[in-house]
Amino acid sequence: LRPDLLDARFALAMALKGLGRLDEAAEAYRQVIAQQPGHRAAMTWLARILLRRGRHEEGLAWLTRAGGMIAFSARRGVPFALLGPEVGARPTP
């Protein structure tokens, strides 16, 4: 993809995520963010992938940068759901 096609790159990242190709999706989200540093949806989805991969510190940093919120598991004290304004998520009880 041409670097100037931001929407297409983001759509590719979402498609890769949907296919379960999370490493490739994470890289595509990083490319979107490099091109548009304020892209909150890309930051939120990248954070979700990182948290799923157990990279909590990095995932939380991206989520904070995106301005999202996080819900924690009371039993384990670890993040289990990401809530970001750009993806239309709602806080979980």
N, C-alpha and C positions, 0 to 999 in steps of 0.2 A: 504494500500500500504506500501511496505517496504520503510523506509526513504531514502535508497540509490538509489531509482528509481526516480531520479529528473525529467527526461523527462516525465515519466508517471504521476507524480504528477502535472506537468505543464499542460499536456494534460487534466487531470481531471479538473483542475481549469478552463481551456478554455471551456470545455464541460458544466460545471456548469454555467458559465457565459452565454453561449449560450442558456441554458435552463431557464435563468432568475433567477436562484437561487444564487443571488448576495452575500448574507451573507456567504454561503458555499464557493462560489468562492473566496471571499476575504480571508477567512481563509486558503484555499488551496494556494493562492498566498503568503500569509504570511509564510506558511510552506516551500514553494520553496525558499523564500528569506532567511529564517532561515538556510536553508541547503546550499544555495549559495548566500551570501550577495550581490554579484555584478550582480545578474540576472535582467538586465534592463527591459526586457519584463514583468516580473512578477511585478516589481515596477510600471511600466507604467500602466498596467491593474489594479493593486490595486488602484492607484491614480484615475483612471477613475471611478471606483466603488465608492470610497469615495466622489468624487466630485458630482456624481449623487445623492448620499445620503445626500448631503448638508454639508458634513464634509470638507469644503473648506480648512481650515488651514492644516489639516492632509493630504489631497489629494495633495495640492501644495507642501508640504514637501517631499512626496514620489516622485512626479514628478521632483522636483529639484534634488533629490538624483539620479534619473534615468538619469538625463541629458537631459530631454525632454524640450519641449516648450509648451506654452499655449496661446490660443487665448481668448480674452475677448470680451464680448458683449458690444458694445459701448453704447447701451441704458441702460443696467442694471449695467454695471461695474463688472460683475461676470464672472467667467470662464464658457465657454460653450463647448469648444472642447479641447481635449488633443492631443498633437502631440508628438509622441515618436519615436526615431530612430529605435527601435527594431520592431515596428509594421508597419513600412512603410508608416506612415501618412505624409501628406503634409500640410504646413500652409494654413489656409483658409484666403481669402481676408477680 
